[in-house]
């Protein structure tokens, strides 16, 4: 086993260790343990593959950011890419083809496909000059990779969106030209399927409907005209998801596993108001809207359906009395009434940079929650089994 060197194909023994959570006492499994940040994929991107036996993640070990695969049965870690120190790669947005044979990531202005067994890499797309790549998402039939290319505004706006949202509002106000592009993964010409003079982000394909894609008008929610949109890639028709009044704002949208329902959370008037906060879901055709009062502050939520929801609270606090906001919590939907929050575990995450956002996500079978935390000083991956809801303590 090669553990002294580094590079594509290098294999490390398991780094995992299990401790008891400080609040609930349930086993908390730390999957990575290296003196560098490691982090799972963005919360809308499923990192499990090989029938749930392996997990894709990224790590900055050896002072270079690369993709790694973890065998969830043995804990062994295999390095998949060999990017040098300082390489311009964006691996948190990596997306696994639903067919499971390859994944896609960004390197500079190129999109690279990597075969998950042979580790062979190939370029499938290069953004045109003066445009930058957005996030990646593959259609459910595995045939198309979708992204949004955004007009490069670096000559006008100093931005570092991954390190504290620097330039976030300025970019939204500048309304850059954006184009949603679908790229044939087998090779061939990419197609622009939607464009607008507004900042477009969060391009997410339906996990079951290959013609459907959601996207957002990016920026502070109370600044954009409307946040969540849907696109029929066959007809290029676009429409608002959950049209609302001027004083109601929704976002952090994601698809449920059924591929026809979109989950989100929102607030009324101001994010600082507890009254008027809610959590909800709606079909892509704006039918079957279900919403519940949700007077809690969370960065992100995730669920496979409407029955059980996980949220990540806020960053850790050193102040006396603020003891439970840095926890992973669960909510249960009981006949339309939201029960909870129940504390699953404490994450103690800082949210200091995008790669250190906690971003809890259920496993595809709903039995585990995966999240990232820098509770030890470095970002690491953690995995927690989901116990019976009623066995968990209520958040005070």
N, C-alpha and C positions, 0 to 999 in steps of 0.2 A: 504494500500500500504506500503510495507516494504522498508523504505528508511534510517533507522537508522543503520541497520546491513549491512552485505555484504555476498556474497556467491551465489551459483548457484540459479537462480530464483529470485534474488533481482531485484526490479523494482524501477527506479527513474523517477520523473516527467521530462518533457521536459526541456532541458538546452538551447535550441536554442534562438538566438536573431538575428535580422536583422539590418544591417547598410548600408550606401551608400558607394560604392567604392570611394576612394579619387580621382581617375582619371576619370572614366567613369560615376560615379553617379548611376550605376545600383545597385539594391539590392544585398547585399552580406550576405548570410545566414550562420551564424556560428552554426553548429549543436551540438557541444559539448562545455562545459565550466566547466572545472575541473582543480584543481591545480595539474595536472599530464599530461603527454603526452598521447594523443589519436591520432590514425592514421588509415587510411583506408588500405585495402589490397593492395598488390603490383599491379602496374599499368596493368599487364597482367591478373589479376584475377578479375572477375566480383563479386562485393560484394552485388549486389541487388538480392533479392529473394522474394518468395511469390508474384509473379506477379508484382514485382517492389514496393511492399508496405513496404518492410523492407530492412534494410542495415546492413551488418555485418561489424564490426570494432573491433579494439583492443585498450585497454587502460591500463595505468599503475596506475590507481587510487588505493588507499590504499596500495601503494608501492608493488604491485604485478601485473603482466601482465596477463590479462584475455580477453576472447572474450565476446563481447556484441552485442546485436541486437537492432537496433533503428526502431521504428514504424514511418515511414515517413509521416503518416497522423496525428499522435498525438504528436510525438517527444518523447514518452516514451522510456526509455532505460532499457533493461533486461539483466542481467548478465547471461551468458551461462555456463561458466566454473568457477572452484573454485581452482585456483592454488595458493599455498602459496607464501609468500615473498621468493625471491631467486630461485624459480623454473626455470629450464632450458627449456623454451618454446620459440618457434619461430612462432609467430602468424601472422606476415605480409604475410607469404607465404600460409596462410590458403586458402583452395579451396572449393567452394561449388559444390556439385554434381549437374549436369545440371537438374536432375530430381527434385531437390529442397528439398529433405527430410533430407539430412545430409551434414555436412561439415567435412573437414579433416585438422588436424594440427599436428605439431611436438612437442613432449614432450620428452626431452632427445634424445635417439636413437630410440624412438618409434613413430609410426604414429597412431594417435587416430582418430576414427570416432565419431562424436557427432550428435545425432538426434536433429534436429532444433526445434522440438516441445516438445518431452519428456525430452530432455537434457541428455538422456542416453548415456554413453560413452563406447567404446570398442576398444581394441587394434587390428589393422589389419595388422601391420607389425613391425618388429624390425630389425634394421640394424645389420649386422654381426659385430663381434668384429674387432676393428681397422678400421672401416669405419664410416663416418659421412653422415647424410642425407642432400640432396639438396632440391630444391623447389618442390612443389607438383602441379600436374595438372591432372584433371579427363577427361577421354574420353567422347565424346559427347553422347554416348549411356548410360553413367552412370555406366558402368560395371567394368571399370579398373581405378585405380589410378596410375599415373606414377611419378617417381622420379629418381634422380641419386644419387647413393651412391659414396662417394669420400674417397679414402685412407686417413687415419688420419696422418697428417704430423706434429702434434703439438710437437713431440719430436725433430723436426728439425727447424721448422719455427714458430716464434711468430706472430700470426695473430689475428686481430680483424676487420673483414671485414665489420661488421655493424657499426663500429665507426671510419669512416674515411679511409676505405680500407687499413688498416695496414696489410702488408704481401701480398697484392694483386699481385704485380709483382713477388715476390719471389715464391708464390704458383704456378703461371703460369709457371715459369721457371723450377720448380721441376717436372712437368708433372706427377701428381699423377694418380694412377690407378683409373679409374672411370667406373661405370656400370650403364646403364639405366635399371631400373626395372619397370615392370608393376605388380600391385598387385590387385587381385580380391576383390572388395569392399564387396562382400557377404561372403568372407572368403575362405581360401584355400592357395595353394602354390604360391608364387611370382615367376616371370620368368625374367631372365636377357635377354634382347632383343638386347643389344649393349654394348660393352665395348672397352676401348681404354686406352692407356697410355698417356693421355692428360687430362687436367682439363676441365670437361664438366659441363655446367650450363644452365640456362634458358630453362629447359625442359617444353615445352608448347604444349599441345594437340590442334588439330584443333577443333573449336567449332561446326563443322558440319560433319567432316569425322572421324569416330572412329578409322581408321587405320593409321592416319597421326599424326606425332609429329615433332615439330622443336626443335632444341637444338643448343647450341653454344659451340665453343671452347673458354673458358673463359680466360680473361686476357686483358692487354692493346691491343687495336685492331691492332696496328702496330707490335705487338710482336707475335701474334698467326699465325698459318699457314693459317687459314681461319676461319671466325667468324660463319656464319650462315649455319646450316645443316638441312636436313630433313630426317626423318626415316619412312619407311613403316613398321609398327609394325607386319603386317602379314607375309611379306617376309624377314624382317630384312635388306632390302636394304637401304643404306644411300647415300646421294648425297649433293653436295654443292648447296646452294641457292645463286643466283646472283654471279657466278664466276667472278672474276675481275682481273685487272692488279695488279702488286706488290705494286703500290703506291696509290691504292684506297682502303679505309677501310669503312666497313659498320657494323652497329650493332643496339642495342636496338630494336631488332625485336619483332613483335607482329602480331597476326593473325587479319585480318579484320573479321567482323561478318559473311561473307560468308563462312569462313572456308577453302577457297582455295587460298586466297591472303595473302601475308605477307608484312607488312609495315616495314620501316626502315629509318634511315638517315645515312649519311656518309660524308666523307671528302677525299680530295686528298693531298698527301704528308704529311701534318701536320695539326693537329687540330687548330693551331694558324692562319692558312691561311683562310681568308674569301673566296678567290677565290677557286673554286673546291668543295665547300660544296654543298650537294644536299639532297633531300628528295625523297623517292621513294616507289614503291610497285611492287610486282612480283608474279605471280602464283607459286604454289609449284612445278610445273614442269618446271620452268624457262622460261615460255612464258609470253607474255603480260607485259613486263617490262615497267614501266612508271616512269620517273624521272624528277625532276624540280630543277633548281638552288635554293639554300637555304642558302644564306650568313648570317645566324643568328646563334648565340650561344644558344643552348638549352641543358638541361640535358636529357629530355625525350620528346617524342611526342606520341600522341595517336589519333586514328580515328576509326570509325566504318566502314568506306569505304574511298575512295579517294577524296570525295567531300569536306569535312571539316576536318581540322586537328587542334589539340590543342597542344601547347608547353608551357614549364614552365620557359623558360629563364634561369637566373642564380640566385645566392644568392643575398640578399640585400646588398647594399653598402652605406657606410657613406660618400663617397667622392663626392665632388661637381661636378656636370656635369653628373654623372652616375645615371640618375634618372629613367630609364625605363627598365633596364635589369631584374628587379625582378618583371616581370609581366606575367600573363597568357595571351597568345596571340592566335589568330585564323588565319588560312590561308584557303582561298577558292580556289579550283581547278576549273578554268573556261576554259574548252576545252583544258586542258593540260598546261595552264598558271597559275602559282600560284600567287594569289592575297593576299596581306597582307605584314607584319603582322598588324592586328587590335587588339587593346588592349581590352581584356575582363574585366580584373581587376588587381589590384596589389596584389601579394601574400606575399611579404616581408618575404619569408622563408629563413632560414639559411642553409639548407642542411647539418647541422652539423653531423647528424648521419643518417643511412639508414631509420629509422622510421620517420625522419623529412624531407625526400625528398618530394618535392611537388607532383610529380607523378599525374598530372591531367589526368582524365579519363572521357570520355563521358558516360552518362547513356545509357542503351541499346537502348532507343528510340531516342537518340541524342539530347534531348531537354535541358539537364543540363550538367554541368561540376562539378565533385567532385575533391577536392584536399585537401592536408594536409599542414598546415602552423603553424609555431611557432611565428607568428607576435605579439602575446600577451605575449610571453615568454615561453608558453607551446604549444606543438603540439595540434592542434584541427582540426576537419573536417569542411570544408566549401563547400557549394553548391551554384552554380550560374546558373540562367536560361540563355540559349543561345538566345540572341536577333537577329534581322536581322543583317546580316554581315555588310551591308552598313551603319548601324546606329552607328557603333563603331568607335572610333577615330583611326587614323593611328599612328603607333609607330614612333616617330621622328627619 
